[in-house]
Amino acid sequence: MRYTWRPDIPVQKVAEYVSLSGNIHHLGIKRTEGVRLMLGSYLSVTDKEGNYTFKNVTPGNYFLK
C-alpha cells in the first residue's frame, strides 16, 4: 500500500511586478532614440541605441504599441 500526500501549498511565488526590456532596430527609421512605446497604460521611451524598459509592470496580457 502506498500513500501520497499533496499539500495545497504553492511551490512557486507569483510575481507581483515584472520588468520588460527590448530593442528597436531597422524598422524603416534611421533614428531610434525617443520612440514612445505603450504597454497597456505603461509608457517607455527608447534611448540612443533603441533600448527600452518597462519597470514595475503587473503580470498580465498586454499589447505593445
Backbone as ProteinMPNN parsed JSONL, in Angstrom:
{"seq_chain_A": "MRYTWRPDIPVQKVAEYVSLSGNIHHLGIKRTEGVRLMLGSYLSVTDKEGNYTFKNVTPGNYFLK", "coords_chain_A": {"N_chain_A": [[0.842, -1.158, 0.0], [0.559, 2.222, -0.802], [0.973, 5.578, 0.159], [0.133, 8.881, -0.693], [0.821, 12.226, -0.159], [-0.349, 15.341, -0.812], [0.176, 18.445, -0.243], [-1.678, 21.502, -0.2], [-0.053, 23.783, -1.049], [1.484, 26.531, -2.527], [4.221, 26.089, -4.722], [5.739, 27.878, -5.965], [6.442, 31.275, -6.031], [4.247, 33.788, -7.063], [4.891, 36.379, -9.233], [4.736, 39.773, -8.31], [5.337, 42.126, -9.569], [6.844, 42.796, -12.712], [9.563, 43.237, -15.067], [10.088, 44.441, -18.358], [12.08, 44.427, -21.176], [13.688, 45.551, -24.201], [14.698, 45.968, -27.665], [14.632, 48.25, -30.359], [15.185, 48.15, -33.763], [16.142, 48.831, -37.131], [13.574, 49.345, -38.355], [12.673, 50.667, -40.567], [13.235, 53.226, -39.944], [15.708, 55.714, -39.352], [16.551, 56.917, -37.027], [16.408, 55.842, -33.792], [16.165, 56.808, -31.268], [14.121, 58.134, -28.713], [11.651, 57.007, -29.387], [8.342, 56.407, -28.597], [6.802, 53.995, -26.616], [3.972, 52.057, -25.792], [2.688, 49.971, -23.346], [-0.024, 48.613, -22.541], [-1.138, 50.674, -20.045], [1.346, 51.601, -19.473], [4.298, 53.496, -20.113], [7.198, 53.859, -22.143], [10.306, 55.165, -23.296], [12.589, 55.066, -25.95], [16.21, 54.784, -25.833], [19.402, 56.115, -27.074], [20.421, 53.893, -28.457], [18.158, 52.525, -29.114], [17.061, 50.989, -27.118], [14.638, 49.902, -24.713], [12.754, 49.921, -21.628], [10.307, 48.601, -19.522], [9.269, 49.044, -16.307], [8.19, 47.635, -13.167], [5.735, 46.357, -13.894], [2.559, 44.963, -13.687], [1.832, 41.49, -13.761], [0.271, 40.101, -16.638], [-1.781, 40.157, -19.625], [-0.848, 41.999, -22.434], [-0.778, 44.477, -25.069], [1.765, 45.64, -27.143], [2.386, 48.819, -28.202]], "CA_chain_A": [[0.0, 0.0, 0.0], [1.348, 3.444, -0.904], [0.237, 6.808, 0.479], [0.671, 10.107, -1.278], [0.289, 13.422, 0.477], [-0.139, 16.515, -1.655], [-0.304, 19.648, 0.457], [-2.15, 22.573, -1.073], [0.85, 24.901, -0.81], [2.148, 26.893, -3.779], [5.658, 25.81, -4.727], [6.405, 28.943, -6.674], [5.848, 32.572, -5.755], [3.755, 34.506, -8.223], [5.497, 37.703, -9.266], [3.818, 40.886, -8.143], [5.726, 43.082, -10.598], [7.885, 42.301, -13.597], [10.157, 44.215, -15.977], [10.176, 44.008, -19.75], [13.006, 45.283, -21.912], [13.939, 45.103, -25.56], [15.418, 46.872, -28.543], [14.035, 48.534, -31.667], [16.225, 48.403, -34.762], [15.853, 48.6, -38.55], [12.147, 49.281, -38.645], [12.399, 51.655, -41.589], [13.585, 54.558, -39.456], [17.142, 55.816, -39.094], [16.774, 57.355, -35.654], [15.588, 55.059, -32.88], [16.09, 57.477, -29.968], [12.907, 58.896, -28.458], [10.437, 56.329, -29.827], [7.454, 56.173, -27.454], [6.144, 52.691, -26.639], [2.931, 51.874, -24.788], [2.365, 48.606, -22.958], [-1.199, 48.909, -21.722], [-1.061, 52.069, -19.588], [2.749, 51.882, -19.165], [4.995, 54.223, -21.171], [8.651, 53.807, -22.156], [10.903, 55.9, -24.413], [13.859, 54.429, -26.3], [17.446, 55.566, -25.695], [20.161, 56.314, -28.324], [20.601, 52.615, -29.156], [16.855, 51.912, -29.372], [16.678, 50.129, -26.0], [13.541, 50.368, -23.881], [12.47, 49.113, -20.44], [9.106, 48.841, -18.737], [9.529, 48.565, -14.95], [7.059, 47.505, -12.238], [4.532, 46.005, -14.639], [1.836, 43.859, -13.082], [1.697, 40.398, -14.722], [-0.991, 40.053, -17.365], [-1.699, 40.165, -21.082], [-0.76, 43.356, -22.934], [-0.38, 44.729, -26.461], [2.815, 46.641, -27.238], [2.069, 49.762, -29.282]], "C_chain_A": [[0.903, 1.242, 0.0], [0.44, 4.641, -0.618], [0.935, 7.99, -0.173], [-0.017, 11.281, -0.606], [0.642, 14.614, -0.391], [-0.692, 17.744, -0.937], [-0.69, 20.731, -0.554], [-1.359, 23.843, -0.778], [1.512, 25.252, -2.135], [3.653, 26.661, -3.676], [6.446, 26.919, -5.405], [5.683, 30.251, -6.37], [5.424, 33.229, -7.056], [4.299, 35.931, -8.156], [4.432, 38.776, -9.115], [4.076, 41.946, -9.212], [6.834, 42.467, -11.437], [8.443, 43.464, -14.409], [10.229, 43.603, -17.364], [11.103, 44.967, -20.462], [13.237, 44.696, -23.296], [14.66, 46.169, -26.348], [14.652, 47.027, -29.846], [15.179, 48.825, -32.63], [15.707, 48.078, -36.153], [14.363, 48.429, -38.837], [11.748, 50.357, -39.664], [12.662, 53.077, -41.128], [15.067, 54.58, -39.123], [17.424, 56.156, -37.633], [15.845, 56.586, -34.722], [15.507, 55.681, -31.493], [14.771, 58.251, -29.864], [11.624, 58.271, -28.967], [9.61, 56.003, -28.584], [6.731, 54.846, -27.636], [5.135, 52.625, -25.504], [2.696, 50.385, -24.587], [1.189, 48.719, -22.002], [-1.164, 50.373, -21.339], [0.365, 52.474, -19.231], [3.43, 52.522, -20.373], [6.499, 54.041, -21.018], [9.131, 54.553, -23.397], [12.276, 55.292, -24.682], [15.033, 55.377, -26.107], [18.153, 55.658, -27.054], [20.31, 55.049, -29.149], [19.283, 51.924, -29.471], [16.39, 50.986, -28.27], [15.524, 50.753, -25.211], [13.352, 49.418, -22.704], [11.154, 49.567, -19.831], [9.372, 48.237, -17.361], [8.232, 48.522, -14.153], [5.733, 47.286, -12.962], [3.854, 44.848, -13.922], [1.665, 42.764, -14.133], [0.308, 40.393, -15.363], [-0.735, 40.003, -18.853], [-1.786, 41.603, -21.569], [-0.477, 43.353, -24.429], [0.682, 45.815, -26.421], [2.531, 47.512, -28.445], [3.194, 50.751, -29.409]], "O_chain_A": [[1.896, 1.291, 0.726], [-0.697, 4.708, -1.085], [2.163, 8.079, -0.196], [-1.241, 11.337, -0.495], [1.816, 14.86, -0.667], [-1.884, 18.039, -1.019], [-0.091, 20.845, -1.623], [-1.91, 24.843, -0.32], [2.049, 24.37, -2.806], [4.277, 26.996, -2.669], [7.677, 26.899, -5.416], [4.457, 30.322, -6.445], [6.169, 33.22, -8.036], [4.174, 36.603, -7.132], [3.361, 38.696, -9.718], [3.144, 42.584, -9.701], [7.66, 41.708, -10.931], [7.861, 44.549, -14.433], [10.409, 42.395, -17.517], [10.937, 46.183, -20.368], [13.013, 43.509, -23.534], [15.168, 47.143, -25.792], [14.094, 46.064, -30.372], [16.043, 49.654, -32.341], [14.919, 47.148, -36.326], [13.955, 47.469, -39.491], [10.636, 50.884, -39.627], [12.347, 54.03, -41.841], [15.62, 53.58, -38.665], [18.432, 55.723, -37.074], [14.625, 56.672, -34.854], [14.838, 55.131, -30.619], [14.362, 58.933, -30.804], [10.59, 58.94, -28.983], [10.112, 55.397, -27.637], [6.124, 54.597, -28.678], [5.405, 53.078, -24.392], [2.526, 49.635, -25.548], [1.373, 48.901, -20.798], [-1.161, 51.237, -22.216], [0.579, 53.579, -18.733], [3.172, 52.14, -21.515], [7.021, 54.064, -19.903], [8.45, 54.573, -24.422], [13.038, 55.033, -23.751], [14.892, 56.596, -26.201], [17.563, 55.313, -28.078], [20.325, 55.098, -30.379], [19.288, 50.834, -30.044], [15.414, 50.258, -28.457], [15.446, 51.972, -25.062], [13.74, 48.252, -22.772], [10.916, 50.761, -19.649], [9.667, 47.046, -17.256], [7.296, 49.273, -14.427], [4.738, 47.95, -12.673], [4.505, 43.859, -13.586], [1.379, 43.073, -15.29], [-0.697, 40.651, -14.699], [0.402, 39.827, -19.29], [-2.684, 42.345, -21.172], [-0.002, 42.362, -24.984], [0.509, 46.817, -25.727], [2.445, 47.023, -29.571], [3.14, 51.64, -30.259]]}, "name": "protein", "num_of_chains": 1, "seq": "MRYTWRPDIPVQKVAEYVSLSGNIHHLGIKRTEGVRLMLGSYLSVTDKEGNYTFKNVTPGNYFLK"}
